Amino acid sequence: MLQRLAIRNVALIDRAEIEFSDGLNVLSGETGAGKSVILDAIDFVLGAKADRGMIRSGASDCSVYAEFFGTDDRIDDILSEFDIEAGDTLVLSRKLTSDGKSSLKLNGCSVTAAMLRRITSLLVDVHGQSEHFYLLREANQLRLLDSVAGEPVAQCKEILAGQLSERRSILEARKKLGGEEGERERRLDILKYQIDEIERAQLREGEEEELIAFREKFRNAEKIMDALGAVRQFLSEDGGSADTLRGAGRSLLAITRLDERYSALSDRIESAAAEAEDIAETAEDLAAELDVDEREAERVEARLDELRAIKKKYGGSVPEVQTFLQQAKEEYDLLSDSEAKFEQLGIRLQAIEDEIYKTCISLQNARKEAAEGFTARVVKELATLNISSPKFEIAFGTFSRDDVPHATAEGLGGVTFLFSANAGEPLKELGKIISGGEMSRFMLAIKTQLSAVNSIGTYIFDEIDAGIGGRTARVVGEKFCRIAKNVQIIAVSHLAQIAAFADREFYIEKRELSGRTVTQIHSVEGEARVREIARLIGGDPESETALMHAKELLDNAERYKNSLT
């Protein structure tokens, strides 16, 4: 149960500490005083989405500290998984800064919001007015019924999940085999065309680069010829560099015998002349290579277009195209010999779908069995909540073997909650007939039943008394009282008939201090509580009549609580 709550800088709350008791805790006060802020703070420390708007104006951060007493094996197992020490007390703390940074701690160890929610979902069940809308959705009605049904439904769903997984695997394998015969033949034709097209292309690594280089030379042939012709002219024609060098060499012949250095210089000039002549010949040979006709150039362009087309269709490079080719051949071989395998998979598919159908029937039967007792118990609860002729049934959708391909992890058929609050009125879908006050009592009846199956220690109700009053309010208070014998309840209420049953009551008020509005929380006992009950009744808290009425409510509530022991 939630034992202690400390709040700092949340909305209008500067600092506040609340010591909750076991049993029924009621938060009362004027509208807008900040009762829901306390529940928001609890929601925040339990791991709800952080909102910087909750930080008190002018503060740089806010924080909430919650202390829970008593855990169970499920919580201890999760703490062990997180490597956090377990004990009789569980401490949660959360801080949010104005720049949006949030820190969460569990028994002093930092955790994520997801980790925290795994724990807190086992600690607290929060019911706000928005949950009315939650229960109007059929998917949520199914989840609620499954939680009531427990292990029999859980086992069926586990079996169904495995069967659905196998069915998906079979369908995937059939898809790889090309599907039905006509589809498989079409796939084989496509693969053969692709294989033939790639093999005809006779791809070679580096060929495209060679062709591009050839095309560039062809496109610049005239420029290349001019350059090579100039080289040959400057080096080898009459009066060119070679002639000049040989003339220089001849001028040294008369002195080469006079000094070895002159002889060496003559040899170098001779070598340079020979090199010049060789360069000129090479330039002439290169020029001769450029003698390419237009047909060869056209062939190169066509080949480049073919290579680009192949790569665009089958891969960005030659290795990628070769990989595609290999995979296409493997798939072709598989499909060519797939008829027998496809038939075997078809037989297994029929078998697994038969199993899925049987499991869906078993799942629905388990739900129907749970629904029968659950609806009867809820109707009994509703009768005690001043709904004189309640009727509550769960309708189950029909399905056949042909619906198996549409089966999900939740099975087939679905459920719809049907309700009637008045004698002689037909059952209708929950959202089409129930009023606000009836919905509050319906939810309380549901929660009463869930308290027996979900092992959660704390229930929080945010104004579940909306739309009710008078005798019904007293009945709701008695219901809270009975639930609170086994589960801690924290409830926001505006009704004196409910507040009178509280084991501990807190008065929430909004005041102005030092020019600022603040929310203050007071535990009310004795005469202060009598005055608060009188205020809730609607009378003057100082009126003798109102005070007498308040005392009467408190005395009657106390007698009722004593009768339960």
N, C-alpha and C positions, 0 to 999 in steps of 0.2 A: 504494500500500500504506500501511497505518497504521504510521507511523514512531515517533511518540512520543505517550504518553498521560499526562496529569497529572490527578490526582484530589485533591480537597480536601473534607473533611467529608461524605463519602458513606458512610452506614451506619457500620461500625466503622473505616473508613479515615479517619485524620486527614489525612495528606498522603502521597502516593505518586506516583512517576514511573516509567514503564516505557518502556524503549527496545526496541521490537520489531525483529526482523530480517526479512528476506525469508525465504521458505521456510516451514518448520513451526515454530510457536511453541506450546509446551505449558504450560498452567497446571496445576500439581498441588498437592496439600496435603490435610490432613485434612478430612473432611466437616464443613461448617459454618465452615470457616476464612475464607471470603469469596471463593472463586473466582468464584461467580456474580455477586457484587457488582461485580466488575471488568467482567463482560459487561453488567450493568445500567447501569454508568457509560458504557460505549461506546454502548449503546442510547439512553441519555439524551442524549448529545451528538450523536447522529445524528438527533434530532428526535422521539423517542418521547414519549408523554404524560407530563407531569411529575407526580410524586407527592411531596408534602411529607414523606411518611414516610421517604424516602430520606435526609433531612438528618440528620447525626450529632447524637445527643442533646446538648443544651446549646449547639449552634451556631445562629447566626441565618441561615445560608445554606450552600449547597454549590455547587461548580463543577467542571466537567470541561473539559479542554483536549485537543484531538486534532489531530495534525499528520499530514497525508497527503502522501506524495511521489509525484509522477507523476500527470498528468491526461490526458484525451483530448479530442478535438474536441467530443464531446457535452457534456462538462462546461464546456468553454470557451465554447460557444455559450450555455449557460444563464447563466453568469457575465456574459457580455456583455449578455444580456437584462436582468439585474438591475443592470447598470451597475457591476459589481464587477471589479476588475482581476484578470486571470488570471496564472498563473505555474506554475513547476514544483512549488511547494508550496501545499497548500490547508490553511488553519488554521480549525478550528471551535472555538468556545468557547460554553459555556452556563452560566448561573448561575440558581439557584432560591433565593428567599428564603422564610423561614418563614411569611410572609403570602401565599404562593402566587404571587408575581410572578416571571416568568421572562424572562430576556433571552438572546437568541441572536445570535451574531455569526459572520460568514463573511468571512474575510480582513479582519477589523476592522470590517466593515460590518454594521449591524443588519439582521436578516432575520426573517421569520415562520417558524413551524414547517413550514408547507406549502412555503414556498420552500426551506427547508433539506432537506426530504425529497426534493425533486426532484433535488437534487445527491447526497445520501447513498445514494439507491436505486441510483445508478450506481457507488458506491464500495465498498459492503459488502453481502454476503449473509449474513444471520444465520440459522443453523439451530439451533433449540432443540428440546427434546423435544416441545413443543406442536405443532411442525410435523408430527409424526406424524399428529395428528388432522386437521390442515389437509388433508393429502393423501388422507384417507379420504372427503372430500366430492367428488362427481362434478363439481361446477362447478369446483372447484380443479384436478381432474385435467385438465379441458378446457383451463383456462388454461395449465397446465404444458405440455401437448402443443402448444398454439398457440405458446408461446414457443420450443419446439424447432423447429416447422415454419417459423417465420420469415416471410419476405416473401411466399411464395405464399398462405399463409393470410391474412396481413394485407391483401393486395390483394383477395382474395375478400370479406373482411369489410367493406372500404371500399366495394366495389361494392354489397354487400348492404345496407349502411346507407343508401345513396342510394335504392335501390329500395324499402326499407321506408318511408322518408320520403315518397316519391311515393305509395305505397299509402295512407298515412295522409291525405295531402292529398286524394286521390280520394274516400276514404270521407267525409271532412269535407265535400267539395263535394256529394256525393250526399245527405248528411244535410241540407244546406241546401236541397236540391231536394226534400226531403220523403221521401226513401227510396223504397221500392217503391210501385207504383201505388196499392194500397189504403191504405197509410199516407199517401201524398201527398193522396189524396182526403179522408181524415179531417182532415188538416191544413188543407186548403182550407175545409172546412166550419167548422172552429173559427175560422179567420181571418175568414171572412165574418160569422159571428155577432158576433165582437168588433168588427169595423168598423161593422156596422149598429148595434150597441148604443151605441157611442160617438157616432156621427153623429146618432142619434135624440136623444141627450141634449142636443145643441146647446149645448155648453159655452161660457161667456163669462167672460173674466177679470174678477174682482171681483164676480161675481154672488153667490157664497156669502156674502161679507161683507155685501152689501146685504140678503140674506134674513135673516141672523142679526140685523142691526140692526132690521129690521122685526119679527122675532119678539120681540125684547126689548121694543120699544115696545108690542106687543100684550099681552104678558104683564104689563106695568106700566101698562096703559091707565087703570085706576081711579086709581092714584096720580097719573098725569100730569093727568087731568081735574080732580082735586081741586086740584092746584097751579095749573093755568091758571085755574080758576074763581076761586080766591082772588085771583089777580093782577087779573082783571077786576073783581072785587067791590071790592078796595081802591082801584083806580084810577078806575073810571068810574061806579059806582053813586052814587045821591044821598048826598051827604055824604062822598064819596070824595076821593081826592087831587086829582083834576082840579077838582072843585067848590071845594075849599079853595084851590087855587092861583088860580083865577079870582076868588075873593073877595078874596084878597090883592092881585090886580092892580087890582080896582076901587077899593080903598082908596088907591091911588097916583094915580088919575086927577086928583084935585083939585090935585096939586102938580107934575105933570110939566112944566108950563110954566115953573115957577120955576127949574129947574136941569136941565141935560142929563143929569146923572147919575141924577136921579130918573126921567127918561124912559127911559134905558137899562135901569134896574132893572125898570121896568114891562114893557119888551120881553122881558127874560129870563124874567120870570114867565109871560108869555103863551106863550113858546116851551116852557117846562117843562110848562105845562098841555096844550098841543097834543101834546107828546111822550108825556105820560101817557095821553092819550086814544088815541094811535096804538099804544102798547104794549098797552093793554087790547084794542084791536081785533085786534092780532096774536095775542094769547093766545086770543081767541075763535076766530080762523081755525084756529089749531093744534089747538084742541079739536075743531073740526068735522072735521079730517082723521082723527081717531082713530075715526071712525065706520066700523069694519071689521067685516064679518060673520064668523061662525065658519067659513064655507066658505073664505073667503080665507086664514084662519089655517091651516086644514087643508091647503090647496094649498101654502102655504109650507113646512110641515113635510114634506110628501111630496116636494117638490122638494129640500129639504136632504138627505133620506134617499137620494134618487136620486144626488145629487152625491157624497155620502160613499161610496156603493156603487161608483160608477164609479172614484173615486180609489183606493179600497182595492184594486180589481182591476187597475187599469192605471197607477197612478202616484200620488205623494203630492200632486201639484198639477196645475192645469190645463195648464201648459206640458208637464209630464211625460206627461200623458195624450195631449196632442196629438202629442208625439214618438212615443209608442207607436203611435198611430193611423197616423202616417206610415210607420213601419217595417212595420206590419202590411199596409198597402196595397202597399208595395214587395215584401214577401214573397209576398203574394197574386198580384201581377202576375208575379213570377218563377215561382211554382209553376204558374200557369195556362198558362205557355208553356214548361214544363220537360221535357216528355216526350222531346223530341228530344235535349236536353242530357243528360238522365239516361241515355238509351240510349247516347250517345257515351261517357259516363263509364263505363258498364258494360263496354263493349268495351275501353276502356283498362285498366280494373281487371283484366279477364281476362288481358290481355296482360302487365301488370306482375307479376301473380301467376305467370304462366308463367315470366317472367324470374327471379323470386325462387326458384322451384322449381329452375330450372337452376343458379342460383348456389349454392343450398344443396347440390346434388349436387356441383358443382365444389369447394365448400368441404370437404365430407366426403371427396372424393377426395384433395384436397391433404393433409388430416389423415391419411388412410389411408396415403398414400405416406410421409409423415413418420413415422408410427407404426411402419411396417414396419422401417425402419432403426433407429429409436430403441429399440424393444423388443429387437431383436437385440443392440444395443450394451449395453443394460442387463443382459440375460441373460449376456452375455460378462463384464461387470464382476462380476455376482453369482457367477459360477463362480470368479472369482479371490478372492472374499470367503468362501470355504469354505462355499458352498451348492452341494452336489454336483450336484443335478438341478433347477436353477431353471427355471421356465416363467413367462413374463410376456407377456401379450397385452392388447391394447386392443380391447374390444368396442364396436361402433358401433350406435347405435339405428337402427331402420328408420323410414322415413316415406314418405308418398305426396303426390301433388298436393293431396289434400284437406286435408293438414295445414298448408298454406301460411298460412292465417289465424292460426296459432299460432306462426309463425316469429318469432324474436327476432334481435337483433344478433349472437347466437352461432350462428345458423343453426337447423337442425333435427336431431333424432336424439340428440345428446349422446354421451358416451363413458363407459365403465366400465372401470377397471383390473382385470384378472383376474390372479391370481398362484397359483403352487403352488411350494413349496420342496422337495417330496419326490417321488421317482420313483413313478409309479403313482397318484398322487393327482390328482384332477381340478382344473382351474382353477376358482377361486371368487373372488368379490369381495374386494378387498384387505382390507377391514376384518373379513371373516368368517373369515379363515384365517391371517393373518400374526401371528407372535409378536413380542414386544418386541425380542428380539435380531435377528430377521430384518428387522424394520422398520428398525432402525438401519442395517443393511447395505444394505437396499433404498434408503433415503434417500441413503446415501453413493454408491451406484451412480448414482442420479439426479443428485446434485450433480456427480459426475464428468463426466457428459454435459453438464450445463448450463454447466459451466465453459468448454466449448468454444464456446458460443453467446452468452453474456450479457456478455462483456468486463468482468466485475467483477474488481477487483484483490485483494480481501480476502474470504476465507471464514471465518466464525466458527462453530464447532461447540461446543455446550454438551452435554457428556456423551453424544455420539453412540455411545459404547462401552457404553452401558447394556445389560445383558443378554447380553454376550459375554465371552469370556475365552479363555485358552489359545492354541491355534494360530490361531483366528479373530482374536484380538486382534492377533497379529503380522501377519496378512494385512491388517487394517484399517490398521495402522501403515505397511505397505508402500504401501497405496493412498494414504494421506495423503502419503507421501513422493513418489509419482509426481505427484500433483496439485500439490504444492508446488513442483515444478520450474517451473511457469508461474504459479501463483497463491499469494499469501501465505495461510497458514492460521493461525488462532489457535484452539486447541482446549483445552477443559477435559477432563481425563482422570484416571481413577484407576488406569489400567493401566500397568504398567511396560513391557509390550511395545510400547505406543504411545509413551510418553514417551521411550523409548530412541531413537526416530527423530527427535526434535526437533532442529532447528538451533539453537534457544535454548529453554531451559526455565526456568520461574519457579516458585519454591516459595512458596506462600501459607500463612502461619501466623497463628494468633490467640494473642496474648500479653497479659499484664496489666502495665501500666506506670503507676506513680503512682496505683494504685487504680482504673484504668480499663482496659477490654478494648479492644485495638486490633488491626487486621489489618495485617500487614506483608508486603511483597512483596520477594523476593530473587531475583536472577538467579543460578542455580546453575551452576557450572562446575567442571571438574576433579574433585577428590576429593569436594567437596560434592555434585556431581551423582551420583557413584557411590553415595554414601550415600542420596540421595533415591530413586534407582532401587531400591536394596536395601529401603528402607522400603516402596515400592510393591509390591514382590514379596511383602511380608508378613513378611519376616525382620527380625532385629535389625540396624539400620543399622551396628552396630559388629561384627557377626558376620563372621568371616573367610569363612565359606561363603556368606553372603548377599552380601558384597562381591564375591566371586569370580563369583557368578552375575550380579550387576549389571554387572560389567565385561564378562562374556561377551555379555550382551544389547547393551551399547553397542558392543562390537567388531563383532558381527554386523550391527547396524544401520548402522554406518559402512561396512562392506564392501558392504552392499546399496546404500547411497547412492552409493558410488564406482562401482558397476556401472552406474548410470543415466547417468553422465556420458559 
